[in-house]
Amino acid sequence: MKIPHNALVAVVDGERFRLMRNTGPIFEPKLEMVAEPSFRTPVPGAESRSDDRGTLTTAGSQTDLAEVAHGAEVVDWLNAMALKGEIEQLVVVADPRTLGEMRPHYHKALKDKIVAEVAKELTWESPLAIAEALAAA
């Protein structure tokens, strides 16, 4: 896959977001960290609770809501960057579920900057491993 020189690469999942820049050639990307923002928006009802037997539980759907909220916060952050003109070209790399949750929230200004989307879980990989996976895609 072609990753334009100086393109930003957003690597996202339901918990983590890393923004990198390709400092290498188009077919041999070399990714360098730009930012790793952390978002901590509380999800309503996400606290633990007791079930009907008195056992303390955390509902899976609450975790799902937190992951969806994280993806939405990432898109808000990227939208703001695009509207300020801070993104020229962007590659979005996210696990399939997060990518699907993010797409409807892209602002037109951000959509116009996206040169590729990759539906892969790579957030916990090294920049070198991510660059290799993108080059092979």
GUSEKOL-457583 format. One line per field, with one value per residue (C-alpha): residue in three letters; z, x, y. Coordinates in nm, 3 decimals. Last residue first. Layout:
BEGIN
resn = ALA, ...
pz = Z, ...
px = X, ...
py = Y, ...
This chain:
BEGIN
resn = ALA, ALA, ALA, LEU, ALA, GLU, ALA, ILE, ALA, LEU, PRO, SER, GLU, TRP, THR, LEU, GLU, LYS, ALA, VAL, GLU, ALA, VAL, ILE, LYS, ASP, LYS, LEU, ALA, LYS, HIS, TYR, HIS, PRO, ARG, MET, GLU, GLY, LEU, THR, ARG, PRO, ASP, ALA, VAL, VAL, VAL, LEU, GLN, GLU, ILE, GLU, GLY, LYS, LEU, ALA, MET, ALA, ASN, LEU, TRP, ASP, VAL, VAL, GLU, ALA, GLY, HIS, ALA, VAL, GLU, ALA, LEU, ASP, THR, GLN, SER, GLY, ALA, THR, THR, LEU, THR, GLY, ARG, ASP, ASP, SER, ARG, SER, GLU, ALA, GLY, PRO, VAL, PRO, THR, ARG, PHE, SER, PRO, GLU, ALA, VAL, MET, GLU, LEU, LYS, PRO, GLU, PHE, ILE, PRO, GLY, THR, ASN, ARG, MET, LEU, ARG, PHE, ARG, GLU, GLY, ASP, VAL, VAL, ALA, VAL, LEU, ALA, ASN, HIS, PRO, ILE, LYS, MET
pz = 0.261, 0.274, 0.322, 0.588, 0.782, 0.762, 0.884, 1.173, 1.270, 1.267, 1.466, 1.728, 1.762, 2.031, 1.803, 1.510, 1.486, 1.116, 0.897, 0.690, 0.562, 0.292, 0.155, 0.416, 0.371, 0.202, 0.470, 0.735, 0.584, 0.524, 0.897, 0.983, 1.239, 1.027, 0.971, 1.336, 1.443, 1.142, 1.203, 1.566, 1.464, 1.192, 1.408, 1.315, 1.078, 0.932, 0.677, 0.662, 0.414, 0.462, 0.825, 1.035, 0.834, 1.143, 1.022, 0.974, 1.328, 1.473, 1.275, 1.404, 1.767, 1.710, 1.536, 1.834, 2.072, 1.870, 1.880, 2.258, 2.302, 2.100, 2.323, 2.639, 2.510, 2.438, 2.790, 2.915, 2.686, 2.855, 3.185, 3.489, 3.767, 4.147, 4.254, 4.459, 4.302, 4.092, 3.953, 4.143, 3.969, 3.828, 3.681, 3.311, 3.356, 3.168, 2.996, 3.145, 2.890, 2.954, 2.631, 2.603, 2.319, 2.180, 1.959, 1.670, 1.678, 1.381, 1.108, 0.833, 0.521, 0.241, -0.058, -0.032, 0.099, 0.470, 0.721, 0.758, 1.053, 1.358, 1.569, 1.836, 1.981, 2.243, 2.407, 2.147, 1.870, 1.674, 1.466, 1.294, 1.025, 0.916, 0.568, 0.550, 0.254, 0.111, 0.232, -0.075, 0.000
px = -0.140, 0.230, 0.354, 0.087, 0.190, 0.557, 0.483, 0.275, 0.555, 0.809, 0.578, 0.553, 0.226, -0.037, -0.262, -0.242, -0.593, -0.665, -0.928, -0.704, -0.840, -0.666, -0.614, -0.825, -0.791, -1.130, -1.302, -1.154, -1.299, -1.626, -1.647, -1.604, -1.862, -2.025, -1.682, -1.577, -1.806, -1.712, -1.344, -1.387, -1.546, -1.294, -0.987, -0.839, -0.583, -0.674, -0.432, -0.436, -0.317, -0.283, -0.392, -0.335, -0.579, -0.768, -1.079, -0.867, -0.727, -1.077, -1.207, -0.915, -1.002, -1.373, -1.285, -1.074, -1.355, -1.602, -1.369, -1.335, -1.712, -1.758, -1.503, -1.672, -2.011, -1.876, -1.737, -2.083, -2.230, -2.012, -2.183, -1.963, -2.065, -2.078, -2.277, -2.588, -2.790, -3.002, -2.685, -2.483, -2.336, -2.005, -1.995, -2.051, -2.402, -2.318, -1.978, -1.711, -1.493, -1.128, -0.939, -0.564, -0.372, -0.074, 0.108, 0.354, 0.525, 0.747, 0.655, 0.892, 0.701, 0.871, 0.635, 0.581, 0.927, 0.992, 0.893, 0.541, 0.384, 0.224, -0.086, -0.160, -0.502, -0.583, -0.886, -1.149, -0.890, -0.696, -0.383, -0.397, -0.128, -0.031, 0.110, 0.460, 0.556, 0.243, 0.163, 0.115, 0.000
py = -0.428, -0.524, -0.167, -0.115, -0.426, -0.326, 0.026, -0.113, -0.353, -0.067, 0.162, -0.115, -0.306, -0.237, -0.036, -0.280, -0.430, -0.415, -0.248, -0.020, 0.309, 0.508, 0.861, 1.039, 1.416, 1.480, 1.274, 1.505, 1.824, 1.639, 1.563, 1.195, 1.078, 0.805, 0.645, 0.606, 0.322, 0.110, 0.178, 0.075, -0.255, -0.333, -0.267, 0.065, 0.213, 0.553, 0.699, 1.077, 1.339, 1.716, 1.738, 2.052, 2.264, 2.378, 2.189, 1.876, 1.898, 1.946, 1.647, 1.437, 1.521, 1.458, 1.131, 1.022, 1.115, 0.907, 0.605, 0.640, 0.666, 0.344, 0.169, 0.297, 0.185, -0.165, -0.184, -0.096, -0.362, -0.619, -0.546, -0.509, -0.740, -0.755, -1.057, -0.983, -1.266, -1.024, -0.859, -0.602, -0.299, -0.178, 0.172, 0.225, 0.367, 0.687, 0.654, 0.877, 1.054, 0.975, 1.043, 1.000, 1.158, 0.969, 1.216, 1.248, 0.909, 0.827, 0.583, 0.476, 0.381, 0.191, 0.224, 0.603, 0.687, 0.737, 1.003, 0.865, 1.044, 0.885, 0.942, 0.686, 0.615, 0.352, 0.194, 0.105, 0.083, 0.341, 0.395, 0.735, 0.766, 1.117, 1.156, 1.306, 1.084, 0.922, 0.569, 0.351, 0.000
